[in-house]
Amino acid sequence: MDGDDKQAILLFQEVERLYPYTEWAKRALVMQAYALHKSKAYEESRIAAQRYLDFYPADEDAAYAQYRWRCPITTRSTRSDATRA
């Protein structure tokens, strides 16, 4: 996670904290899930997405949050390439 990702995540969390139940908080929560996933903090991303679904289940971005919540934690295989042959 680079410095810009950390800063973005902190700012999105701060918006959610300062302005709960507003349009800004909704957007910040979706963007938290995105930024956390982008920075490979997969479990935290799933938690943010679930929080969005808990607070705003019928919102227009609920489908995206559900996708983020169900997104696999990793796509890497557990086997090495040498054992696949």
C-alpha positions as a Python dict, from the first residue, in 0.01 Angstrom:
ca = {
    (1, 'M'): (0, 0, 0),
    (2, 'D'): (158, 327, -103),
    (3, 'G'): (121, 663, 68),
    (4, 'D'): (-150, 791, -167),
    (5, 'D'): (-366, 482, -104),
    (6, 'K'): (-325, 516, 273),
    (7, 'Q'): (-413, 886, 258),
    (8, 'A'): (-721, 820, 45),
    (9, 'I'): (-844, 547, 278),
    (10, 'L'): (-795, 768, 584),
    (11, 'L'): (-980, 1056, 420),
    (12, 'F'): (-1271, 834, 316),
    (13, 'Q'): (-1293, 700, 673),
    (14, 'E'): (-1288, 1054, 809),
    (15, 'V'): (-1573, 1162, 580),
    (16, 'E'): (-1778, 866, 696),
    (17, 'R'): (-1707, 951, 1059),
    (18, 'L'): (-1778, 1325, 1031),
    (19, 'Y'): (-2087, 1307, 809),
    (20, 'P'): (-2272, 983, 891),
    (21, 'Y'): (-2585, 894, 691),
    (22, 'T'): (-2522, 1159, 426),
    (23, 'E'): (-2462, 1119, 53),
    (24, 'W'): (-2096, 1199, 121),
    (25, 'A'): (-2072, 916, 374),
    (26, 'K'): (-2230, 672, 129),
    (27, 'R'): (-1983, 765, -144),
    (28, 'A'): (-1691, 756, 99),
    (29, 'L'): (-1783, 405, 210),
    (30, 'V'): (-1797, 276, -148),
    (31, 'M'): (-1466, 444, -223),
    (32, 'Q'): (-1315, 293, 93),
    (33, 'A'): (-1403, -53, -31),
    (34, 'Y'): (-1251, 26, -371),
    (35, 'A'): (-934, 184, -232),
    (36, 'L'): (-879, -97, 17),
    (37, 'H'): (-920, -359, -255),
    (38, 'K'): (-687, -167, -487),
    (39, 'S'): (-424, -162, -213),
    (40, 'K'): (-469, -539, -158),
    (41, 'A'): (-630, -502, 185),
    (42, 'Y'): (-892, -754, 80),
    (43, 'E'): (-1048, -839, 415),
    (44, 'E'): (-1083, -472, 509),
    (45, 'S'): (-1238, -410, 168),
    (46, 'R'): (-1494, -684, 232),
    (47, 'I'): (-1575, -532, 573),
    (48, 'A'): (-1631, -186, 421),
    (49, 'A'): (-1851, -335, 149),
    (50, 'Q'): (-2054, -528, 406),
    (51, 'R'): (-2099, -213, 615),
    (52, 'Y'): (-2230, -37, 304),
    (53, 'L'): (-2476, -320, 241),
    (54, 'D'): (-2588, -311, 604),
    (55, 'F'): (-2655, 66, 597),
    (56, 'Y'): (-2777, 110, 238),
    (57, 'P'): (-2915, -222, 104),
    (58, 'A'): (-3142, -63, -156),
    (59, 'D'): (-2903, 204, -280),
    (60, 'E'): (-2790, 223, -642),
    (61, 'D'): (-2434, 123, -545),
    (62, 'A'): (-2544, -181, -345),
    (63, 'A'): (-2473, -409, -641),
    (64, 'Y'): (-2115, -283, -658),
    (65, 'A'): (-2074, -327, -282),
    (66, 'Q'): (-2211, -680, -308),
    (67, 'Y'): (-1962, -753, -588),
    (68, 'R'): (-1678, -615, -374),
    (69, 'W'): (-1802, -819, -77),
    (70, 'R'): (-1802, -1140, -281),
    (71, 'C'): (-1479, -1066, -464),
    (72, 'P'): (-1224, -1341, -406),
    (73, 'I'): (-949, -1257, -161),
    (74, 'T'): (-677, -1362, -398),
    (75, 'T'): (-651, -1498, -747),
    (76, 'R'): (-309, -1653, -704),
    (77, 'S'): (-285, -2029, -710),
    (78, 'T'): (-153, -2211, -408),
    (79, 'R'): (52, -2443, -627),
    (80, 'S'): (376, -2339, -791),
    (81, 'D'): (416, -2350, -1168),
    (82, 'A'): (671, -2634, -1134),
    (83, 'T'): (414, -2870, -981),
    (84, 'R'): (159, -2812, -1257),
    (85, 'A'): (357, -2992, -1527),
}
